[in-house]
Amino acid sequence: MIEFETALLGIAGAFVVFAVVALYRVFAGPTDHDRVIAVNVMGTNTVIAIALVSGALDKPLFLDIALVYALLNFLLSIAFSKFNVEHGGVL
Amino acid sequence: MTPTEWAIVALALVGAFFGGVASIGIVRLPDVYTRTHAASKSDTLGAVLTIAAAAFAIQTDLATVKAVFLLVFMFLTNPTAAHAIARAAQDQGIEPWTADDKEGEP
């Protein structure tokens, strides 16, 4: 029988695998916007993995780190799309 | 595991399914706009379901409130970011993929 904590940690590992799969699009994306979308998905998966580890190990402080990570992830996407429209390609 | 823990794990598994759908869409879809679609819809649903499972798994009151804040925040910001990126792509004149284009090419 699988323990509860082990199941949650396994699902967090699955999200890490999904982030690594999305890394392919960062490498091979034809435009800059593909890369930013893929980085955004990777950041979302990281936030989910941090929240699941926080639930599995019963460490509530990890949720603060997840909140700050989600804020920075959102700011990255918005700032990049504004900057890219006003100044042309930057990458 | 108790039935409550089974329910939490089932919620997280459904969220992981949608996260996997989002990653497959990011890799396999032919166009920046379709990839934005996969990133905004599937990944938001997977994130919300999984963080809800984490919020149920944490037994502390303040931490549960923090997890619910994180859930609402992801629900608002993730589609907004995808919309901004798609709009930037359209302002730069990237044409959408149509059925006339070659299979698998952007």
N, CA and C atoms of all chains as a GROMACS GRO file, in nm:
protein
  591
    1MET      N    1   0.085  -0.121   0.000
    1MET     CA    2   0.000   0.000   0.000
    1MET      C    3   0.088   0.124   0.000
    2ILE      N    4   0.053   0.218  -0.083
    2ILE     CA    5   0.134   0.339  -0.098
    2ILE      C    6   0.097   0.439   0.011
    3GLU      N    7   0.200   0.498   0.068
    3GLU     CA    8   0.176   0.601   0.168
    3GLU      C    9   0.123   0.728   0.102
    4PHE      N   10   0.052   0.809   0.180
    4PHE     CA   11  -0.007   0.933   0.128
    4PHE      C   12   0.102   1.031   0.084
    5GLU      N   13   0.205   1.046   0.168
    5GLU     CA   14   0.312   1.140   0.133
    5GLU      C   15   0.385   1.096   0.008
    6THR      N   16   0.406   0.965  -0.007
    6THR     CA   17   0.476   0.916  -0.125
    6THR      C   18   0.396   0.942  -0.251
    7ALA      N   19   0.263   0.929  -0.243
    7ALA     CA   20   0.180   0.955  -0.361
    7ALA      C   21   0.190   1.101  -0.403
    8LEU      N   22   0.183   1.192  -0.303
    8LEU     CA   23   0.191   1.334  -0.338
    8LEU      C   24   0.329   1.369  -0.394
    9LEU      N   25   0.433   1.311  -0.337
    9LEU     CA   26   0.568   1.338  -0.389
    9LEU      C   27   0.584   1.281  -0.530
   10GLY      N   28   0.521   1.167  -0.557
   10GLY     CA   29   0.528   1.110  -0.692
   10GLY      C   30   0.459   1.198  -0.794
   11ILE      N   31   0.344   1.257  -0.755
   11ILE     CA   32   0.275   1.346  -0.848
   11ILE      C   33   0.358   1.473  -0.870
   12ALA      N   34   0.426   1.523  -0.765
   12ALA     CA   35   0.516   1.637  -0.782
   12ALA      C   36   0.629   1.604  -0.879
   13GLY      N   37   0.682   1.481  -0.870
   13GLY     CA   38   0.784   1.438  -0.965
   13GLY      C   39   0.731   1.431  -1.107
   14ALA      N   40   0.604   1.392  -1.122
   14ALA     CA   41   0.543   1.390  -1.256
   14ALA      C   42   0.537   1.531  -1.314
   15PHE      N   43   0.506   1.630  -1.229
   15PHE     CA   44   0.502   1.768  -1.280
   15PHE      C   45   0.641   1.816  -1.319
   16VAL      N   46   0.745   1.772  -1.247
   16VAL     CA   47   0.882   1.807  -1.286
   16VAL      C   48   0.913   1.746  -1.423
   17VAL      N   49   0.867   1.622  -1.447
   17VAL     CA   50   0.889   1.558  -1.577
   17VAL      C   51   0.818   1.638  -1.687
   18PHE      N   52   0.695   1.685  -1.659
   18PHE     CA   53   0.624   1.766  -1.758
   18PHE      C   54   0.698   1.896  -1.789
   19ALA      N   55   0.759   1.957  -1.687
   19ALA     CA   56   0.838   2.079  -1.709
   19ALA      C   57   0.957   2.050  -1.798
   20VAL      N   58   1.021   1.935  -1.778
   20VAL     CA   59   1.136   1.900  -1.862
   20VAL      C   60   1.091   1.874  -2.006
   21VAL      N   61   0.969   1.816  -2.024
   21VAL     CA   62   0.915   1.797  -2.158
   21VAL      C   63   0.892   1.932  -2.226
   22ALA      N   64   0.841   2.030  -2.150
   22ALA     CA   65   0.818   2.163  -2.209
   22ALA      C   66   0.948   2.233  -2.242
   23LEU      N   67   1.058   2.191  -2.180
   23LEU     CA   68   1.188   2.251  -2.210
   23LEU      C   69   1.229   2.229  -2.355
   24TYR      N   70   1.175   2.124  -2.419
   24TYR     CA   71   1.204   2.102  -2.560
   24TYR      C   72   1.160   2.222  -2.644
   25ARG      N   73   1.047   2.281  -2.609
   25ARG     CA   74   0.996   2.393  -2.689
   25ARG      C   75   1.080   2.518  -2.666
   26VAL      N   76   1.140   2.532  -2.548
   26VAL     CA   77   1.233   2.643  -2.526
   26VAL      C   78   1.353   2.628  -2.618
   27PHE      N   79   1.397   2.505  -2.638
   27PHE     CA   80   1.514   2.481  -2.724
   27PHE      C   81   1.478   2.499  -2.871
   28ALA      N   82   1.363   2.447  -2.914
   28ALA     CA   83   1.335   2.435  -3.057
   28ALA      C   84   1.231   2.534  -3.108
   29GLY      N   85   1.175   2.622  -3.020
   29GLY     CA   86   1.067   2.707  -3.066
   29GLY      C   87   1.110   2.802  -3.177
   30PRO      N   88   1.032   2.813  -3.284
   30PRO     CA   89   1.076   2.898  -3.394
   30PRO      C   90   1.074   3.047  -3.360
   31THR      N   91   0.979   3.092  -3.278
   31THR     CA   92   0.976   3.234  -3.242
   31THR      C   93   1.004   3.252  -3.093
   32ASP      N   94   1.027   3.380  -3.055
   32ASP     CA   95   1.051   3.409  -2.914
   32ASP      C   96   0.929   3.380  -2.828
   33HIS      N   97   0.809   3.398  -2.888
   33HIS     CA   98   0.688   3.380  -2.809
   33HIS      C   99   0.668   3.234  -2.769
   34ASP      N  100   0.708   3.141  -2.857
   34ASP     CA  101   0.703   3.000  -2.820
   34ASP      C  102   0.788   2.973  -2.696
   35ARG      N  103   0.906   3.034  -2.696
   35ARG     CA  104   0.996   3.011  -2.582
   35ARG      C  105   0.937   3.067  -2.454
   36VAL      N  106   0.877   3.186  -2.463
   36VAL     CA  107   0.822   3.246  -2.341
   36VAL      C  108   0.703   3.165  -2.290
   37ILE      N  109   0.619   3.114  -2.383
   37ILE     CA  110   0.507   3.029  -2.341
   37ILE      C  111   0.558   2.904  -2.269
   38ALA      N  112   0.663   2.844  -2.324
   38ALA     CA  113   0.716   2.722  -2.263
   38ALA      C  114   0.776   2.752  -2.126
   39VAL      N  115   0.846   2.866  -2.113
   39VAL     CA  116   0.903   2.902  -1.983
   39VAL      C  117   0.792   2.930  -1.882
   40ASN      N  118   0.681   2.988  -1.932
   40ASN     CA  119   0.568   3.014  -1.844
   40ASN      C  120   0.508   2.883  -1.791
   41VAL      N  121   0.494   2.785  -1.879
   41VAL     CA  122   0.441   2.655  -1.837
   41VAL      C  123   0.536   2.588  -1.739
   42MET      N  124   0.668   2.601  -1.764
   42MET     CA  125   0.764   2.542  -1.670
   42MET      C  126   0.753   2.607  -1.532
   43GLY      N  127   0.735   2.740  -1.529
   43GLY     CA  128   0.720   2.807  -1.401
   43GLY      C  129   0.595   2.765  -1.328
   44THR      N  130   0.485   2.748  -1.404
   44THR     CA  131   0.361   2.701  -1.342
   44THR      C  132   0.379   2.563  -1.281
   45ASN      N  133   0.447   2.473  -1.356
   45ASN     CA  134   0.470   2.339  -1.304
   45ASN      C  135   0.559   2.342  -1.180
   46THR      N  136   0.654   2.436  -1.176
   46THR     CA  137   0.739   2.447  -1.058
   46THR      C  138   0.658   2.489  -0.935
   47VAL      N  139   0.566   2.585  -0.956
   47VAL     CA  140   0.481   2.629  -0.845
   47VAL      C  141   0.396   2.513  -0.793
   48ILE      N  142   0.341   2.433  -0.886
   48ILE     CA  143   0.259   2.319  -0.845
   48ILE      C  144   0.343   2.218  -0.767
   49ALA      N  145   0.467   2.193  -0.815
   49ALA     CA  146   0.552   2.096  -0.746
   49ALA      C  147   0.587   2.144  -0.606
   50ILE      N  148   0.614   2.276  -0.591
   50ILE     CA  149   0.646   2.329  -0.458
   50ILE      C  150   0.527   2.316  -0.365
   51ALA      N  151   0.404   2.344  -0.418
   51ALA     CA  152   0.285   2.334  -0.334
   51ALA      C  153   0.261   2.189  -0.292
   52LEU      N  154   0.283   2.093  -0.384
   52LEU     CA  155   0.261   1.952  -0.349
   52LEU      C  156   0.364   1.904  -0.247
   53VAL      N  157   0.490   1.948  -0.261
   53VAL     CA  158   0.592   1.909  -0.163
   53VAL      C  159   0.558   1.968  -0.027
   54SER      N  160   0.506   2.092  -0.029
   54SER     CA  161   0.464   2.154   0.097
   54SER      C  162   0.353   2.074   0.164
   55GLY      N  163   0.258   2.024   0.083
   55GLY     CA  164   0.151   1.943   0.140
   55GLY      C  165   0.199   1.807   0.186
   56ALA      N  166   0.295   1.748   0.113
   56ALA     CA  167   0.338   1.612   0.146
   56ALA      C  168   0.426   1.610   0.270
   57LEU      N  169   0.518   1.707   0.279
   57LEU     CA  170   0.610   1.707   0.392
   57LEU      C  171   0.558   1.786   0.511
   58ASP      N  172   0.439   1.848   0.497
   58ASP     CA  173   0.379   1.927   0.603
   58ASP      C  174   0.468   2.044   0.645
   59LYS      N  175   0.518   2.116   0.545
   59LYS     CA  176   0.598   2.236   0.570
   59LYS      C  177   0.522   2.355   0.512
   60PRO      N  178   0.442   2.426   0.592
   60PRO     CA  179   0.360   2.535   0.535
   60PRO      C  180   0.442   2.654   0.486
   61LEU      N  181   0.566   2.668   0.531
   61LEU     CA  182   0.647   2.782   0.487
   61LEU      C  183   0.679   2.775   0.338
   62PHE      N  184   0.678   2.654   0.280
   62PHE     CA  185   0.709   2.643   0.138
   62PHE      C  186   0.607   2.716   0.051
   63LEU      N  187   0.486   2.735   0.104
   63LEU     CA  188   0.382   2.801   0.024
   63LEU      C  189   0.417   2.947  -0.002
   64ASP      N  190   0.491   3.013   0.090
   64ASP     CA  191   0.535   3.150   0.064
   64ASP      C  192   0.626   3.156  -0.058
   65ILE      N  193   0.717   3.059  -0.065
   65ILE     CA  194   0.808   3.053  -0.179
   65ILE      C  195   0.730   3.030  -0.308
   66ALA      N  196   0.627   2.946  -0.301
   66ALA     CA  197   0.546   2.921  -0.421
   66ALA      C  198   0.472   3.047  -0.465
   67LEU      N  199   0.421   3.125  -0.368
   67LEU     CA  200   0.351   3.249  -0.402
   67LEU      C  201   0.445   3.348  -0.471
   68VAL      N  202   0.566   3.366  -0.416
   68VAL     CA  203   0.661   3.460  -0.476
   68VAL      C  204   0.701   3.412  -0.614
   69TYR      N  205   0.717   3.280  -0.630
   69TYR     CA  206   0.755   3.225  -0.760
   69TYR      C  207   0.645   3.251  -0.863
   70ALA      N  208   0.518   3.237  -0.822
   70ALA     CA  209   0.408   3.261  -0.915
   70ALA      C  210   0.403   3.407  -0.956
   71LEU      N  211   0.428   3.498  -0.860
   71LEU     CA  212   0.430   3.641  -0.893
   71LEU      C  213   0.539   3.673  -0.994
   72LEU      N  214   0.660   3.621  -0.971
   72LEU     CA  215   0.771   3.649  -1.062
   72LEU      C  216   0.746   3.588  -1.200
   73ASN      N  217   0.680   3.473  -1.203
   73ASN     CA  218   0.649   3.407  -1.330
   73ASN      C  219   0.553   3.493  -1.412
   74PHE      N  220   0.451   3.547  -1.345
   74PHE     CA  221   0.354   3.634  -1.413
   74PHE      C  222   0.423   3.760  -1.464
   75LEU      N  223   0.508   3.822  -1.379
   75LEU     CA  224   0.577   3.944  -1.420
   75LEU      C  225   0.668   3.920  -1.539
   76LEU      N  226   0.733   3.804  -1.544
   76LEU     CA  227   0.821   3.771  -1.657
   76LEU      C  228   0.743   3.773  -1.787
   77SER      N  229   0.627   3.707  -1.789
   77SER     CA  230   0.550   3.698  -1.914
   77SER      C  231   0.500   3.835  -1.958
   78ILE      N  232   0.443   3.911  -1.864
   78ILE     CA  233   0.388   4.042  -1.900
   78ILE      C  234   0.499   4.136  -1.946
   79ALA      N  235   0.610   4.140  -1.872
   79ALA     CA  236   0.720   4.229  -1.906
   79ALA      C  237   0.780   4.192  -2.041
   80PHE      N  238   0.795   4.062  -2.066
   80PHE     CA  239   0.853   4.023  -2.194
   80PHE      C  240   0.763   4.060  -2.310
   81SER      N  241   0.630   4.038  -2.295
   81SER     CA  242   0.543   4.068  -2.410
   81SER      C  243   0.537   4.218  -2.436
   82LYS      N  244   0.534   4.301  -2.331
   82LYS     CA  245   0.535   4.446  -2.353
   82LYS      C  246   0.666   4.489  -2.418
   83PHE      N  247   0.779   4.441  -2.365
   83PHE     CA  248   0.910   4.483  -2.415
   83PHE      C  249   0.930   4.439  -2.558
   84ASN      N  250   0.881   4.319  -2.590
   84ASN     CA  251   0.902   4.266  -2.724
   84ASN      C  252   0.821   4.344  -2.826
   85VAL      N  253   0.701   4.391  -2.789
   85VAL     CA  254   0.622   4.469  -2.883
   85VAL      C  255   0.685   4.605  -2.907
   86GLU      N  256   0.738   4.668  -2.801
   86GLU     CA  257   0.786   4.805  -2.818
   86GLU      C  258   0.924   4.813  -2.879
   87HIS      N  259   1.007   4.712  -2.859
   87HIS     CA  260   1.146   4.722  -2.902
   87HIS      C  261   1.186   4.617  -3.006
   88GLY      N  262   1.094   4.534  -3.051
   88GLY     CA  263   1.132   4.431  -3.146
   88GLY      C  264   1.194   4.312  -3.077
   89GLY      N  265   1.254   4.223  -3.156
   89GLY     CA  266   1.309   4.100  -3.099
   89GLY      C  267   1.424   4.129  -3.005
   90VAL      N  268   1.425   4.061  -2.892
   90VAL     CA  269   1.529   4.085  -2.792
   90VAL      C  270   1.613   3.961  -2.765
   91LEU      N  271   1.562   3.844  -2.796
   91LEU     CA  272   1.640   3.724  -2.763
   91LEU      C  273   1.739   3.693  -2.873
   92MET      N  274  -0.426   0.428   0.359
   92MET     CA  275  -0.472   0.566   0.346
   92MET      C  276  -0.621   0.573   0.380
   93THR      N  277  -0.662   0.681   0.441
   93THR     CA  278  -0.802   0.705   0.471
   93THR      C  279  -0.876   0.748   0.343
   94PRO      N  280  -1.009   0.741   0.341
   94PRO     CA  281  -1.083   0.787   0.222
   94PRO      C  282  -1.058   0.932   0.186
   95THR      N  283  -1.038   1.018   0.287
   95THR     CA  284  -1.006   1.158   0.257
   95THR      C  285  -0.875   1.168   0.180
   96GLU      N  286  -0.776   1.090   0.222
   96GLU     CA  287  -0.647   1.095   0.153
   96GLU      C  288  -0.659   1.038   0.012
   97TRP      N  289  -0.741   0.935  -0.005
   97TRP     CA  290  -0.765   0.884  -0.141
   97TRP      C  291  -0.826   0.992  -0.230
   98ALA      N  292  -0.920   1.070  -0.174
   98ALA     CA  293  -0.984   1.176  -0.253
   98ALA      C  294  -0.882   1.282  -0.291
   99ILE      N  295  -0.792   1.317  -0.197
   99ILE     CA  296  -0.690   1.419  -0.227
   99ILE      C  297  -0.597   1.370  -0.337
  100VAL      N  298  -0.555   1.243  -0.327
  100VAL     CA  299  -0.465   1.188  -0.430
  100VAL      C  300  -0.535   1.182  -0.565
  101ALA      N  301  -0.666   1.148  -0.566
  101ALA     CA  302  -0.740   1.144  -0.693
  101ALA      C  303  -0.748   1.283  -0.755
  102LEU      N  304  -0.771   1.386  -0.672
  102LEU     CA  305  -0.775   1.524  -0.723
  102LEU      C  306  -0.641   1.564  -0.784
  103ALA      N  307  -0.531   1.530  -0.714
  103ALA     CA  308  -0.399   1.562  -0.766
  103ALA      C  309  -0.369   1.484  -0.894
  104LEU      N  310  -0.420   1.360  -0.904
  104LEU     CA  311  -0.396   1.282  -1.026
  104LEU      C  312  -0.468   1.342  -1.145
  105VAL      N  313  -0.593   1.389  -1.125
  105VAL     CA  314  -0.664   1.455  -1.235
  105VAL      C  315  -0.590   1.582  -1.278
  106GLY      N  316  -0.540   1.659  -1.179
  106GLY     CA  317  -0.460   1.776  -1.211
  106GLY      C  318  -0.334   1.741  -1.288
  107ALA      N  319  -0.269   1.631  -1.250
  107ALA     CA  320  -0.149   1.587  -1.322
  107ALA      C  321  -0.181   1.546  -1.465
  108PHE      N  322  -0.301   1.486  -1.486
  108PHE     CA  323  -0.342   1.453  -1.622
  108PHE      C  324  -0.350   1.578  -1.708
  109PHE      N  325  -0.414   1.684  -1.655
  109PHE     CA  326  -0.426   1.805  -1.736
  109PHE      C  327  -0.292   1.874  -1.756
  110GLY      N  328  -0.202   1.865  -1.655
  110GLY     CA  329  -0.068   1.916  -1.674
  110GLY      C  330   0.007   1.843  -1.784
  111GLY      N  331  -0.011   1.712  -1.790
  111GLY     CA  332   0.051   1.635  -1.898
  111GLY      C  333  -0.006   1.670  -2.034
  112VAL      N  334  -0.138   1.694  -2.040
  112VAL     CA  335  -0.200   1.736  -2.166
  112VAL      C  336  -0.141   1.870  -2.211
  113ALA      N  337  -0.118   1.962  -2.114
  113ALA     CA  338  -0.061   2.092  -2.149
  113ALA      C  339   0.080   2.077  -2.204
  114SER      N  340   0.161   1.988  -2.142
  114SER     CA  341   0.298   1.972  -2.191
  114SER      C  342   0.301   1.908  -2.329
  115ILE      N  343   0.213   1.809  -2.352
  115ILE     CA  344   0.209   1.746  -2.484
  115ILE      C  345   0.164   1.848  -2.589
  116GLY      N  346   0.066   1.934  -2.552
  116GLY     CA  347   0.022   2.036  -2.645
  116GLY      C  348   0.132   2.136  -2.676
  117ILE      N  349   0.211   2.173  -2.575
  117ILE     CA  350   0.322   2.266  -2.597
  117ILE      C  351   0.420   2.208  -2.698
  118VAL      N  352   0.444   2.078  -2.689
  118VAL     CA  353   0.545   2.019  -2.776
  118VAL      C  354   0.487   1.988  -2.914
  119ARG      N  355   0.361   1.941  -2.922
  119ARG     CA  356   0.311   1.882  -3.046
  119ARG      C  357   0.234   1.977  -3.135
  120LEU      N  358   0.175   2.084  -3.082
  120LEU     CA  359   0.088   2.168  -3.164
  120LEU      C  360   0.172   2.252  -3.262
  121PRO      N  361   0.112   2.293  -3.376
  121PRO     CA  362   0.194   2.346  -3.484
  121PRO      C  363   0.222   2.496  -3.480
  122ASP      N  364   0.164   2.571  -3.387
  122ASP     CA  365   0.159   2.716  -3.406
  122ASP      C  366   0.174   2.783  -3.271
  123VAL      N  367   0.215   2.909  -3.270
  123VAL     CA  368   0.230   2.978  -3.141
  123VAL      C  369   0.094   3.003  -3.077
  124TYR      N  370  -0.009   3.024  -3.159
  124TYR     CA  371  -0.141   3.052  -3.102
  124TYR      C  372  -0.203   2.925  -3.043
  125THR      N  373  -0.189   2.813  -3.110
  125THR     CA  374  -0.242   2.688  -3.055
  125THR      C  375  -0.166   2.646  -2.930
  126ARG      N  376  -0.034   2.673  -2.930
  126ARG     CA  377   0.042   2.643  -2.808
  126ARG      C  378  -0.002   2.731  -2.693
  127THR      N  379  -0.034   2.856  -2.722
  127THR     CA  380  -0.087   2.944  -2.618
  127THR      C  381  -0.218   2.891  -2.563
  128HIS      N  382  -0.301   2.838  -2.652
  128HIS     CA  383  -0.427   2.777  -2.611
  128HIS      C  384  -0.404   2.662  -2.511
  129ALA      N  385  -0.310   2.573  -2.546
  129ALA     CA  386  -0.281   2.461  -2.456
  129ALA      C  387  -0.227   2.512  -2.323
  130ALA      N  388  -0.139   2.612  -2.330
  130ALA     CA  389  -0.078   2.661  -2.206
  130ALA      C  390  -0.180   2.729  -2.117
  131SER      N  391  -0.273   2.804  -2.177
  131SER     CA  392  -0.366   2.878  -2.092
  131SER      C  393  -0.474   2.787  -2.034
  132LYS      N  394  -0.538   2.706  -2.116
  132LYS     CA  395  -0.653   2.628  -2.066
  132LYS      C  396  -0.610   2.508  -1.984
  133SER      N  397  -0.537   2.416  -2.045
  133SER     CA  398  -0.507   2.290  -1.976
  133SER      C  399  -0.420   2.312  -1.854
  134ASP      N  400  -0.319   2.400  -1.868
  134ASP     CA  401  -0.227   2.415  -1.756
  134ASP      C  402  -0.294   2.487  -1.640
  135THR      N  403  -0.385   2.581  -1.671
  135THR     CA  404  -0.456   2.648  -1.562
  135THR      C  405  -0.545   2.550  -1.486
  136LEU      N  406  -0.616   2.465  -1.560
  136LEU     CA  407  -0.703   2.367  -1.492
  136LEU      C  408  -0.621   2.269  -1.408
  137GLY      N  409  -0.509   2.221  -1.465
  137GLY     CA  410  -0.424   2.130  -1.388
  137GLY      C  411  -0.368   2.196  -1.264
  138ALA      N  412  -0.326   2.324  -1.276
  138ALA     CA  413  -0.270   2.394  -1.161
  138ALA      C  414  -0.375   2.413  -1.053
  139VAL      N  415  -0.497   2.452  -1.094
  139VAL     CA  416  -0.601   2.478  -0.994
  139VAL      C  417  -0.640   2.349  -0.921
  140LEU      N  418  -0.655   2.239  -0.996
  140LEU     CA  419  -0.692   2.113  -0.931
  140LEU      C  420  -0.583   2.065  -0.836
  141THR      N  421  -0.457   2.075  -0.879
  141THR     CA  422  -0.349   2.022  -0.796
  141THR      C  423  -0.325   2.107  -0.673
  142ILE      N  424  -0.334   2.241  -0.687
  142ILE     CA  425  -0.315   2.326  -0.570
  142ILE      C  426  -0.433   2.311  -0.474
  143ALA      N  427  -0.553   2.281  -0.528
  143ALA     CA  428  -0.665   2.250  -0.439
  143ALA      C  429  -0.636   2.124  -0.358
  144ALA      N  430  -0.576   2.022  -0.423
  144ALA     CA  431  -0.538   1.901  -0.350
  144ALA      C  432  -0.435   1.933  -0.243
  145ALA      N  433  -0.338   2.021  -0.274
  145ALA     CA  434  -0.239   2.059  -0.174
  145ALA      C  435  -0.303   2.136  -0.060
  146ALA      N  436  -0.403   2.220  -0.092
  146ALA     CA  437  -0.472   2.295   0.013
  146ALA      C  438  -0.549   2.203   0.106
  147PHE      N  439  -0.606   2.094   0.051
  147PHE     CA  440  -0.674   1.997   0.137
  147PHE      C  441  -0.573   1.916   0.218
  148ALA      N  442  -0.455   1.892   0.162
  148ALA     CA  443  -0.357   1.808   0.231
  148ALA      C  444  -0.293   1.879   0.349
  149ILE      N  445  -0.281   2.013   0.341
  149ILE     CA  446  -0.220   2.088   0.451
  149ILE      C  447  -0.326   2.109   0.559
  150GLN      N  448  -0.289   2.074   0.682
  150GLN     CA  449  -0.388   2.077   0.789
  150GLN      C  450  -0.385   2.204   0.871
  151THR      N  451  -0.295   2.299   0.837
  151THR     CA  452  -0.286   2.423   0.914
  151THR      C  453  -0.381   2.527   0.855
  152ASP      N  454  -0.442   2.609   0.940
  152ASP     CA  455  -0.542   2.704   0.892
  152ASP      C  456  -0.480   2.810   0.802
  153LEU      N  457  -0.373   2.876   0.851
  153LEU     CA  458  -0.312   2.985   0.775
  153LEU      C  459  -0.253   2.934   0.644
  154ALA      N  460  -0.194   2.815   0.645
  154ALA     CA  461  -0.136   2.760   0.523
  154ALA      C  462  -0.245   2.726   0.422
  155THR      N  463  -0.361   2.682   0.470
  155THR     CA  464  -0.472   2.655   0.377
  155THR      C  465  -0.519   2.784   0.311
  156VAL      N  466  -0.524   2.893   0.389
  156VAL     CA  467  -0.562   3.022   0.331
  156VAL      C  468  -0.460   3.064   0.225
  157LYS      N  469  -0.331   3.043   0.255
  157LYS     CA  470  -0.227   3.077   0.158
  157LYS      C  471  -0.242   2.995   0.030
  158ALA      N  472  -0.274   2.867   0.045
  158ALA     CA  473  -0.291   2.782  -0.074
  158ALA      C  474  -0.411   2.827  -0.156
  159VAL      N  475  -0.518   2.870  -0.089
  159VAL     CA  476  -0.634   2.918  -0.164
  159VAL      C  477  -0.601   3.049  -0.236
  160PHE      N  478  -0.521   3.136  -0.171
  160PHE     CA  479  -0.475   3.257  -0.240
  160PHE      C  480  -0.394   3.221  -0.364
  161LEU      N  481  -0.305   3.124  -0.349
  161LEU     CA  482  -0.223   3.081  -0.463
  161LEU      C  483  -0.310   3.028  -0.576
  162LEU      N  484  -0.415   2.954  -0.540
  162LEU     CA  485  -0.508   2.897  -0.639
  162LEU      C  486  -0.579   3.008  -0.717
  163VAL      N  487  -0.634   3.107  -0.643
  163VAL     CA  488  -0.705   3.217  -0.709
  163VAL      C  489  -0.609   3.297  -0.796
  164PHE      N  490  -0.487   3.315  -0.746
  164PHE     CA  491  -0.388   3.391  -0.822
  164PHE      C  492  -0.352   3.321  -0.953
  165MET      N  493  -0.330   3.189  -0.946
  165MET     CA  494  -0.301   3.115  -1.070
  165MET      C  495  -0.418   3.122  -1.166
  166PHE      N  496  -0.540   3.115  -1.112
  166PHE     CA  497  -0.660   3.117  -1.196
  166PHE      C  498  -0.673   3.250  -1.269
  167LEU      N  499  -0.623   3.360  -1.207
  167LEU     CA  500  -0.633   3.490  -1.273
  167LEU      C  501  -0.516   3.518  -1.364
  168THR      N  502  -0.393   3.488  -1.320
  168THR     CA  503  -0.277   3.538  -1.392
  168THR      C  504  -0.234   3.451  -1.509
  169ASN      N  505  -0.260   3.320  -1.502
  169ASN     CA  506  -0.208   3.232  -1.606
  169ASN      C  507  -0.273   3.261  -1.743
  170PRO      N  508  -0.407   3.273  -1.752
  170PRO     CA  509  -0.465   3.311  -1.882
  170PRO      C  510  -0.428   3.452  -1.925
  171THR      N  511  -0.408   3.544  -1.826
  171THR     CA  512  -0.369   3.680  -1.862
  171THR      C  513  -0.232   3.683  -1.928
  172ALA      N  514  -0.139   3.607  -1.873
  172ALA     CA  515  -0.005   3.602  -1.932
  172ALA      C  516  -0.009   3.541  -2.072
  173ALA      N  517  -0.086   3.434  -2.089
  173ALA     CA  518  -0.094   3.371  -2.221
  173ALA      C  519  -0.159   3.465  -2.322
  174HIS      N  520  -0.260   3.540  -2.278
  174HIS     CA  521  -0.325   3.636  -2.366
  174HIS      C  522  -0.228   3.746  -2.408
  175ALA      N  523  -0.147   3.795  -2.311
  175ALA     CA  524  -0.051   3.901  -2.344
  175ALA      C  525   0.052   3.852  -2.445
  176ILE      N  526   0.097   3.727  -2.428
  176ILE     CA  527   0.198   3.675  -2.521
  176ILE      C  528   0.138   3.656  -2.660
  177ALA      N  529   0.014   3.605  -2.666
  177ALA     CA  530  -0.050   3.586  -2.796
  177ALA      C  531  -0.073   3.720  -2.865
  178ARG      N  532  -0.107   3.822  -2.786
  178ARG     CA  533  -0.129   3.954  -2.844
  178ARG      C  534   0.002   4.014  -2.895
  179ALA      N  535   0.111   3.993  -2.821
  179ALA     CA  536   0.241   4.040  -2.868
  179ALA      C  537   0.280   3.971  -2.997
  180ALA      N  538   0.250   3.840  -3.006
  180ALA     CA  539   0.281   3.767  -3.130
  180ALA      C  540   0.199   3.822  -3.246
  181GLN      N  541   0.074   3.857  -3.221
  181GLN     CA  542  -0.009   3.911  -3.330
  181GLN      C  543   0.038   4.050  -3.368
  182ASP      N  544   0.084   4.131  -3.274
  182ASP     CA  545   0.134   4.264  -3.307
  182ASP      C  546   0.261   4.257  -3.390
  183GLN      N  547   0.336   4.149  -3.373
  183GLN     CA  548   0.458   4.135  -3.453
  183GLN      C  549   0.431   4.076  -3.590
  184GLY      N  550   0.304   4.044  -3.622
  184GLY     CA  551   0.269   4.000  -3.756
  184GLY      C  552   0.293   3.853  -3.782
  185ILE      N  553   0.290   3.769  -3.680
  185ILE     CA  554   0.304   3.625  -3.701
  185ILE      C  555   0.170   3.570  -3.749
  186GLU      N  556   0.171   3.503  -3.864
  186GLU     CA  557   0.046   3.455  -3.922
  186GLU      C  558   0.000   3.327  -3.852
  187PRO      N  559  -0.131   3.309  -3.832
  187PRO     CA  560  -0.179   3.183  -3.774
  187PRO      C  561  -0.161   3.066  -3.870
  188TRP      N  562  -0.146   2.948  -3.812
  188TRP     CA  563  -0.132   2.825  -3.889
  188TRP      C  564  -0.268   2.789  -3.946
  189THR      N  565  -0.272   2.752  -4.074
  189THR     CA  566  -0.398   2.706  -4.135
  189THR      C  567  -0.377   2.566  -4.191
  190ALA      N  568  -0.489   2.505  -4.235
  190ALA     CA  569  -0.482   2.368  -4.285
  190ALA      C  570  -0.406   2.360  -4.416
  191ASP      N  571  -0.388   2.474  -4.486
  191ASP     CA  572  -0.315   2.468  -4.612
  191ASP      C  573  -0.166   2.452  -4.591
  192ASP      N  574  -0.119   2.491  -4.470
  192ASP     CA  575   0.025   2.480  -4.444
  192ASP      C  576   0.065   2.334  -4.435
  193LYS      N  577   0.196   2.315  -4.449
  193LYS     CA  578   0.247   2.178  -4.445
  193LYS      C  579   0.227   2.120  -4.305
  194GLU      N  580   0.210   1.986  -4.300
  194GLU     CA  581   0.182   1.920  -4.173
  194GLU      C  582   0.301   1.932  -4.078
  195GLY      N  583   0.275   1.986  -3.958
  195GLY     CA  584   0.379   1.997  -3.858
  195GLY      C  585   0.468   2.118  -3.872
  196GLU      N  586   0.448   2.201  -3.974
  196GLU     CA  587   0.531   2.320  -3.990
  196GLU      C  588   0.455   2.441  -3.938
  197PRO      N  589   0.521   2.536  -3.876
  197PRO     CA  590   0.451   2.657  -3.829
  197PRO      C  591   0.418   2.753  -3.943
   0.00000   0.00000   0.00000
